[in-house]
Each structure stands twice: as structure tokens, then as C-alpha cells.
């Protein structure tokens, strides 16, 4: 990261996300749930809510009833990050059935054309407007071909329709094809390795409630900060954190470090030096501009996640309402 102010006072107030209690994680966490085939995503989310007694819960990225795999479940404050989950890239394992025999070299050659930017029309029964749109397929790997059955792995943009991809591949082969089975193996940074079944989630919660054994449940509930991993980061000075918590925009004087090459208008995560999410904001200038300037607003605060008072108030407002730190030592005690 780029260091804007190397003389920032040390952060001695916050708490690393990994040090939060189970109760705190459940109030602002995310679970990589392994959805079974059969129930809808809405029903699975309702079962998860009942299993952990959550007041607020949502899922990020609907899976059709017959599709299995990673369904991110957001709890508490993390519900407001659902749109970040929805926009994260995905990975799938798909079983496609061709409607006629085709030689394997031909199948591989045609499917190779669907890497990169592709055009897709959403299915008739989709919940979005049916208009041609562009999606990027980063990886398309054929795992096995058995007669008319083709097993392949796809890494792609959010909103890529696998059923449509199979149909389009079939048309390009001149024989037709359809999707037979599908499993989502990754959503953003959440993978099968760290996923949990509904049964595991319920049992782990009971073990924690009745016996105080929290290790199993802790391995399933991750801090909400994992959801903003794809976003560029700005590390806020401890003296300016509470100002942002009150909804103030972040000024250049409140920045300790930031990722390089952040563009103007980009969505950015404002973090503490301890890795805590403070807020989501919109860049008013690029990283290069911030590094060369001494004052002015750098980020417009859009969504605040940290509670007021979590950090002490060590800021004031200038005449143009830019939050700035006083560069004074923190109060004792």
C-alpha cells in the first residue's frame, strides 16, 4: 500500500476481526453455506436463520432449487454488504449434455471460443430484464468428456447464466445442448473448503450455546470484512475513524495508507489499521491525486458499519466540513 502519512499515531483502540467473540461475529458475519439440491435459496436462508437464531439474515446470489454449492449467508450488519457479494465473480462445475455426438477435438475447439467476453441473453424465466449483455468468462476448462456428457469448470463474472452458456455452446456445435447438473464451487473468496452444511451449522450453534464449545462455530462464521476483500482499501487514521462513523466524508488529512491505482468514482472500503471495516465510500479523486495533494475531500461516505464511539472522538470539523485530525496525542485512559 501507499503510505500517505508515515507519522500517524499508532492504533491502540480497535479490535482485530479475528479477536471478536462468537456473539460479535454473528451480529456482523458471513457464512459460506453449502446449499443442497432441492430447496430454494430463500428456504435455505430461512433454515439458517432458525439454526443460529439470527434477527437479520440474507443470502448473496440465488441458486436455482436443483443447483448445489456455495451460498453466502450474511448476518446482522453484513446484510448491507449483500450487493458486494452479488457482484463478486463465481466459479462453477457444470455437467452439459449434447443432443448429438461430436468428436472431442471439435468440442474443445468450440468451447474455447467461449473464453473471454461473451454475449448472453438472460433466460425467459429469469428475474432480470431480457436484454443482451456482456459477461467475461475468465477460465473454461473441460474436465471430462463421456460420449455426449461434458463436465467442465467455469470461472466467470457474476450474472453469467450457465444454462444459457450450455445452450449457446450447443448451438455453436450445431447439435444443441442443455445443462444437466450444476454446482457453485466459489463465490468471491468463499470456497468449498470453508463451507458448512445446514446440519453442521445447527449442531455447532447448539454446542456453543449448551456447552460453550465455540471452535466449530467460529470456523464457520467469518467476519464481515471478508466480503470487502475485492474492494480497494484505504486505511484511516485512528484520529479520523469516529468522524467517519458519524457519517463525515474522509479528507486527505485523515488517510494513513491506501491501495495504489484506485480510480476516481471507485467504490472503496475504509478500514482501520487493525483490519476493521469502518465504512464503504466513493472515491472523489484517484490514488495519485491523493498522494500529491495536502487537503480536500478524498472519499464520500456512503454506508457506515462501525458503531460510533468504538474509537474515541479525536477530530473536529473545519469550516468546509472536511473531517481532519487534530494531530494531538490521544486522551489518557
Secondary structure, DSSP 8 states (H G I E B T S, - for coil): -EES-TT-----S---GGG--HHHHHTEEEEEEEE-SSS-HHHHHHHHHHHHT-SSEEEES---TT-EEEEEEEEEGGGGGHHHHHTS-EEEEEEEEESS---HHHHHHHHHTTSEEEEE---TT-SS----EEEEEEEEEEEEEETTEEEEEEEE-TT--HHHHHHHHHHHHTS-EEEEEEEEEEETTEEGGG-B-HHHHHHHHHHHHHH---HHHHHHEEEGGGGGTTSEEEEE-HHHHHHHHTT--EEGGGEEEE-TT--TT-EEEEE-TTS-EEEEEEESS-HHHHHH-SSSEEEEEEEE-S-TTSS---EEE-TT--EEE--------
